[in-house]
């Protein structure tokens, strides 16, 4: 018999009642979505059979140990320590590897409405576990260094300089008493390749950052324990990919479990379970 450690599940969960985004802090806040909004989101996902990337990006926060910045006032370079920097990833959609016995704990942050997908379906669709790292770690600093190196590459400045050279070519040749024309076609071709390569590298790096989750030491019991999986493209699923749907029957004076059963267009072999019976019995 094959035993499970109890910390790994064959079901990947998508909760629809997660925290509202805090624009001031650039992170999830503590206030959850309303149960009505969570119910509407769950029904929308089931009806469309799509778990969309939407507009959500991971904002990878890095506390850079040392950073050199130009001061426009003093017109000098300054070295600052422990500076927070935000790097934006590609859009993502999220699920979580949570054993059923741990769902109750996670409901405090994400509510009691969830769709469970078979892990095998998630893997096939391209979902992958995220990499967790502390904001101030050497690993997160290395990620920042790599991103800065990409951002500092500027093929457009070189192309602009080349265009200036081409437009002023006749004057330059006349001043230097040269009769031959300047052939810059090979240089243009090389710069075009560099530009295409730059865009590809930047996009791939942003895709990689989508699978990185930074956190601080106060978040071991919240962010770190979520065991999140992500995908950078919309998850288009089939009914057979759904392991179960879970809803509460008694919340805010409404029986969402009974309401969903009445309107759901799911076959009978897809379990629709009551949160109170599954988790709180």
FENCORRA-V981996 format. One record per residue. N is the residue number from 1. RES is the residue in one letter. PSI is psi in whole degrees, 0 to 359 (none if undefined). Layout:
# FENCORRA-V981996
{{N | RES | PSI} {N | RES | PSI}}
This chain:
# FENCORRA-V981996
{{1 | X | 137} {2 | X | 126} {3 | X | 146} {4 | X | 146} {5 | X | 351} {6 | X | 357} {7 | X | 1} {8 | X | 136} {9 | X | 154} {10 | X | 6} {11 | X | 132} {12 | X | 127} {13 | X | 140} {14 | X | 109} {15 | X | 142} {16 | X | 0} {17 | X | 33} {18 | X | 177} {19 | X | 150} {20 | X | 141} {21 | X | 131} {22 | X | 106} {23 | X | 331} {24 | X | 320} {25 | X | 351} {26 | X | 45} {27 | X | 170} {28 | X | 136} {29 | X | 194} {30 | X | 341} {31 | X | 127} {32 | X | 159} {33 | X | 157} {34 | X | 155} {35 | X | 329} {36 | X | 317} {37 | X | 321} {38 | X | 320} {39 | X | 317} {40 | X | 318} {41 | X | 317} {42 | X | 314} {43 | X | 321} {44 | X | 320} {45 | X | 315} {46 | X | 316} {47 | X | 317} {48 | X | 341} {49 | X | 40} {50 | X | 132} {51 | X | 102} {52 | X | 152} {53 | X | 325} {54 | X | 217} {55 | X | 5} {56 | X | 125} {57 | X | 152} {58 | X | 129} {59 | X | 97} {60 | X | 112} {61 | X | 127} {62 | X | 128} {63 | X | 100} {64 | X | 125} {65 | X | 317} {66 | X | 135} {67 | X | 138} {68 | X | 120} {69 | X | 151} {70 | X | 127} {71 | X | 113} {72 | X | 341} {73 | X | 307} {74 | X | 349} {75 | X | 42} {76 | X | 161} {77 | X | 137} {78 | X | 143} {79 | X | 122} {80 | X | 151} {81 | X | 149} {82 | X | 54} {83 | X | 125} {84 | X | 133} {85 | X | 138} {86 | X | 129} {87 | X | 129} {88 | X | 134} {89 | X | 179} {90 | X | 161} {91 | X | 148} {92 | X | 158} {93 | X | 150} {94 | X | 145} {95 | X | 174} {96 | X | 140} {97 | X | 90} {98 | X | 116} {99 | X | 148} {100 | X | 322} {101 | X | 349} {102 | X | 1} {103 | X | 324} {104 | X | 319} {105 | X | 316} {106 | X | 340} {107 | X | 339} {108 | X | 332} {109 | X | 342} {110 | X | 6} {111 | X | 189} {112 | X | 21} {113 | X | 126} {114 | X | 151} {115 | X | 127} {116 | X | 125} {117 | X | 144} {118 | X | 135} {119 | X | 322} {120 | X | 325} {121 | X | 321} {122 | X | 318} {123 | X | 316} {124 | X | 327} {125 | X | 351} {126 | X | 7} {127 | X | 147} {128 | X | 145} {129 | X | 144} {130 | X | 160} {131 | X | 120} {132 | X | 137} {133 | X | 145} {134 | X | 148} {135 | X | 327} {136 | X | 8} {137 | X | 163} {138 | X | 329} {139 | X | 312} {140 | X | 325} {141 | X | 324} {142 | X | 322} {143 | X | 319} {144 | X | 317} {145 | X | 318} {146 | X | 318} {147 | X | 320} {148 | X | 323} {149 | X | 320} {150 | X | 315} {151 | X | 329} {152 | X | 347} {153 | X | 124} {154 | X | 82} {155 | X | 337} {156 | X | 329} {157 | X | 319} {158 | X | 321} {159 | X | 323} {160 | X | 317} {161 | X | 322} {162 | X | 321} {163 | X | 321} {164 | X | 318} {165 | X | 317} {166 | X | 319} {167 | X | 332} {168 | X | 13} {169 | X | 316} {170 | X | 320} {171 | X | 319} {172 | X | 317} {173 | X | 320} {174 | X | 318} {175 | X | 324} {176 | X | 9} {177 | X | 48} {178 | X | 132} {179 | X | 336} {180 | X | 152} {181 | X | 156} {182 | X | 120} {183 | X | 109} {184 | X | 11} {185 | X | 320} {186 | X | 324} {187 | X | 318} {188 | X | 317} {189 | X | 317} {190 | X | 318} {191 | X | 325} {192 | X | 318} {193 | X | 320} {194 | X | 320} {195 | X | 315} {196 | X | 317} {197 | X | 321} {198 | X | 312} {199 | X | 322} {200 | X | 316} {201 | X | 316} {202 | X | 315} {203 | X | 316} {204 | X | 324} {205 | X | 321} {206 | X | 325} {207 | X | 318} {208 | X | 317} {209 | X | 337} {210 | X | 340} {211 | X | 18} {212 | X | 134} {213 | X | 113} {214 | X | 151} {215 | X | 163} {216 | X | 175} {217 | X | 346} {218 | X | 354} {219 | X | 20} {220 | X | 325} {221 | X | 4} {222 | X | 286} {223 | X | 310} {224 | X | 329} {225 | X | 5} {226 | X | 339} {227 | X | 56} {228 | X | 145} {229 | X | 149} {230 | X | 162} {231 | X | 144} {232 | X | 10} {233 | X | 159} {234 | X | 134} {235 | X | 104} {236 | X | 111} {237 | X | 167} {238 | X | 163} {239 | X | 323} {240 | X | 346} {241 | X | 347} {242 | X | 121} {243 | X | 320} {244 | X | 162} {245 | X | 136} {246 | X | 132} {247 | X | 154} {248 | X | 152} {249 | X | 350} {250 | X | 91} {251 | X | 128} {252 | X | 34} {253 | X | 11} {254 | X | 147} {255 | X | 87} {256 | X | 330} {257 | X | 309} {258 | X | 321} {259 | X | 317} {260 | X | 319} {261 | X | 322} {262 | X | 327} {263 | X | 348} {264 | X | 138} {265 | X | 49} {266 | X | 146} {267 | X | 161} {268 | X | 340} {269 | X | 359} {270 | X | 114} {271 | X | 128} {272 | X | 111} {273 | X | 147} {274 | X | 127} {275 | X | 315} {276 | X | 324} {277 | X | 322} {278 | X | 319} {279 | X | 318} {280 | X | 12} {281 | X | none}}
